[in-house]
């Protein structure tokens, strides 16, 4: 379910990252090569990017497929950024949240995406609603599983957790409440990327000091792409990538 990508590096046009590569996120919306669940990602898309001197990213999201949006094609040609997070969506359940349900979700300097699905949604995570302040539940951008997972992550970030810890703890909490969930999470603050591989594919391409790309699958055939093992937390900057195993929650 879904494909996503995060980038750190020298300023690039959005199109060079998301449209031009032979197996770009644009193409993955209808022809992913390594997606384990679902076949078409046509239930919305979104792009978030950071502008120089502004820590709060801009977002462009739509409810329809990326290939049908001519405005995005024009925007992607001219907008440049040193930090990007983008996603194409295959919805867990059809709903009426439209573009509000499309990643990336955002708050302050953070952008977030979820590739996967929560098993037994929404009933399986009902007990976790009580762990959040009511105001945070009411402020959710959408009522889908990904939006609720983001609310759990954001609550930890607001509480002072660093990005990787917030993702790891959320994955373990959700996996314990809803076994069998697929929880590939992706988070950026414009200077670093955190991600989890939990139930679907995750890859990274690192050229230290130049660029770091973390994606559901490679957007080209560069042999330097490396696959992240399942049940792993990834923490990346512009200079290095660190992988840390995640343990299954206790039964």
C-alpha positions as a printed Julia matrix, in Angstrom:
251×3 Matrix{Float64}:
   0.0     0.0     0.0
   1.56    3.26   -1.16
   5.08    4.22   -2.22
   7.09    7.05   -0.71
  10.45    8.81   -0.93
  12.56   11.29    1.05
  15.56   13.21   -0.26
  18.38   15.31    1.21
  21.0    16.89   -1.0
  21.81   19.79   -3.3
  18.77   21.66   -4.6
  17.02   19.66   -7.31
  13.81   20.31   -9.28
  11.0    18.14   -7.91
  10.6    16.65  -11.36
  14.17   15.37  -11.44
  13.48   13.39   -8.26
   9.87   12.35   -8.72
   9.1    12.28  -12.45
  12.19   11.91  -14.64
  13.89    8.74  -13.28
  12.89    5.59  -15.23
  11.18    4.05  -12.19
  10.23    7.3   -10.46
   7.53    7.74   -7.86
   5.4     9.06  -10.73
   5.72    5.72  -12.54
   5.31    3.76   -9.3
   1.8     5.17   -9.07
   0.74    2.7   -11.78
   3.7     0.33  -12.24
   5.64   -0.29   -9.01
   8.32   -2.94   -9.33
   8.65   -4.12   -5.73
   5.34   -3.36   -4.03
   4.19   -6.37   -2.01
   0.57   -5.33   -1.46
  -1.71   -3.65   -4.0
  -0.89   -2.88   -7.6
  -1.91    0.73   -8.32
  -1.34    3.84   -6.18
  -4.06    6.1    -7.53
  -5.88    7.22   -4.35
  -4.03   10.5    -4.02
  -0.5    11.83   -3.8
   1.46   14.55   -2.08
   4.79   16.33   -2.05
   6.38   18.33    0.76
   9.49   20.43    0.3
  11.64   22.88    2.24
  12.58   26.33    0.94
  15.84   28.03    1.86
  15.55   30.0     5.07
  12.15   28.59    6.04
  12.04   25.61    8.43
   8.33   24.94    7.77
   7.82   22.93    4.57
   5.27   23.59    1.86
   2.88   20.81    0.85
   0.99   20.04   -2.35
  -1.58   17.22   -2.04
  -4.38   15.92   -4.22
  -7.03   13.21   -3.97
  -6.51   11.87   -7.5
  -3.63   10.07   -9.19
  -0.4    11.96   -9.75
  -0.44   11.28  -13.51
  -3.75   13.17  -13.9
  -2.57   16.42  -12.31
  -1.21   18.77  -14.96
  -0.61   21.48  -12.35
   1.85   19.22  -10.55
   3.71   18.51  -13.79
   4.28   22.26  -14.21
   5.15   22.83  -10.56
   7.62   19.93  -10.54
   9.48   21.46  -13.46
  10.4    24.69  -11.66
  10.29   24.11   -7.88
  13.71   23.2    -6.44
  14.55   22.0    -2.94
  17.33   20.48   -0.87
  14.89   18.35    1.14
  11.77   16.59   -0.14
   9.26   14.0     1.07
   6.66   12.63   -1.34
   4.16    9.78   -1.56
   1.62    8.15   -3.88
  -1.32    6.49   -2.12
  -3.22    3.21   -2.26
  -5.9     3.66    0.42
  -6.4     0.99    3.1
 -10.15    1.71    3.02
 -12.05    3.92    0.63
 -13.18    7.08    2.39
 -14.26   10.67    2.03
 -11.15   12.36    3.4
  -9.94   13.18   -0.12
  -6.61   15.03   -0.2
  -6.58   15.36    3.6
  -5.72   11.65    3.74
  -2.82   11.95    1.29
   0.71   12.06    2.66
   2.77   13.87    3.55
   1.14   14.88    6.78
   2.8    17.81    8.44
   3.22   19.83   11.61
   5.85   22.48   12.23
   9.1    21.39   10.6
   8.06   17.72   10.19
   6.74   15.79    7.19
   5.44   12.23    7.56
   4.25    9.33    5.41
   3.02    5.79    6.1
   3.39    2.95    3.59
   1.32    0.03    4.83
  -1.92   -0.72    6.62
  -3.1    -1.22   10.21
  -4.63   -4.65   10.64
  -8.2    -4.56   11.96
  -8.5    -0.81   11.54
 -10.17    1.05   13.19
 -11.19   -1.25   16.04
  -7.73   -2.63   16.69
  -6.33    0.78   17.66
  -9.33    1.98   19.64
  -7.5     1.42   22.96
  -4.68    3.72   21.8
  -7.06    6.66   21.37
  -7.01    7.05   25.15
  -3.23    7.58   25.07
  -3.64   10.86   23.18
  -5.02   14.16   24.48
  -8.54   14.67   23.08
  -7.44   17.84   21.31
  -4.84   15.9    19.33
  -7.42   13.33   18.22
  -9.82   16.06   17.12
  -7.02   17.81   15.23
  -6.25   14.8    13.01
  -6.16   15.8     9.35
  -8.12   12.69    8.3
  -9.79    9.65    9.85
  -7.69    6.96    8.15
  -5.16    4.61    9.75
  -2.15    6.59    8.5
  -3.45    9.82   10.03
  -3.88    8.12   13.4
  -0.38    6.61   13.25
   0.89   10.12   12.52
  -1.0    11.43   15.56
   0.81    8.86   17.71
   4.2     9.82   16.25
   3.51   13.54   16.56
   2.5    13.22   20.19
   5.91   11.7    20.92
   7.73   14.37   18.92
   5.9    17.11   20.79
   6.86   15.38   24.02
  10.54   15.72   23.15
  11.4    12.35   21.58
  13.93   12.44   18.78
  12.64   11.38   15.38
  13.93    7.81   15.27
  12.75    7.02   18.78
   9.29    8.42   18.03
   8.96    6.16   14.97
  10.33    3.05   16.67
   8.11    3.36   19.74
   5.04    4.02   17.62
   5.69    1.0    15.41
   6.08   -1.28   18.41
   2.96    0.14   20.08
   0.81   -0.27   16.96
   2.24   -3.7    16.14
   1.39   -4.9    19.65
  -2.18   -3.61   19.39
  -2.7    -4.74   15.79
  -0.47   -7.72   14.94
   0.12   -8.17   11.24
   0.16   -4.45   10.52
   2.52   -3.11    7.89
   4.26   -0.04    9.28
   6.82    1.47    6.95
   7.0     5.01    8.31
   8.96    7.92    6.84
   9.74   11.21    8.62
  11.84   14.26    7.76
  12.63   17.56    9.47
  14.49   18.97    6.45
  17.9    18.07    7.87
  17.53   14.36    8.63
  15.39   11.38    7.65
  14.03    8.63    9.89
  12.24    5.57    8.53
  11.11    2.09    9.46
  10.98   -1.11    7.42
   8.13   -3.17    8.87
   6.24   -5.35    6.43
   7.14   -3.79    3.07
  10.19   -2.78    1.07
  12.56    0.06    1.92
  15.78    1.08    0.14
  18.35    3.84    0.41
  20.93    5.47   -1.81
  23.71    7.34   -0.01
  26.45    9.49   -1.45
  28.04   10.95    1.71
  28.29   14.71    1.62
  26.17   14.92   -1.53
  22.77   13.23   -1.35
  20.74   10.71    0.61
  17.56    9.13   -0.75
  15.28    6.8     1.2
  12.48    5.19   -0.79
  10.04    2.3    -0.92
  11.9     1.11   -3.99
  14.76    2.34   -6.21
  13.8     4.93   -8.8
  16.56    3.78  -11.17
  19.0     0.91  -11.64
  21.98    2.49   -9.87
  23.82   -0.49   -8.27
  24.51    1.54   -5.12
  20.92    1.25   -3.87
  20.81   -0.89   -0.72
  17.79   -2.68    0.71
  16.91   -2.15    4.37
  16.16   -5.41    6.21
  12.66   -5.87    7.55
  12.12   -4.87   11.2
  14.7    -2.07   10.99
  14.9     1.6    11.97
  16.84    3.83    9.56
  18.3     7.19   10.61
  19.94    9.23    7.85
  21.57   12.61    7.43
  23.38   14.2     4.51
  26.56   12.37    5.54
  25.64    8.93    6.89
  23.0     6.24    7.34
  22.5     4.19   10.49
  20.42    0.97   10.63
  19.11   -0.4    13.94
  17.15   -3.68   14.27
  13.66   -3.48   15.79
  12.36   -6.34   17.91
   8.86   -7.74   17.63
   6.68   -6.63   20.56
   6.2    -9.2    23.27
   3.1   -11.35   22.87
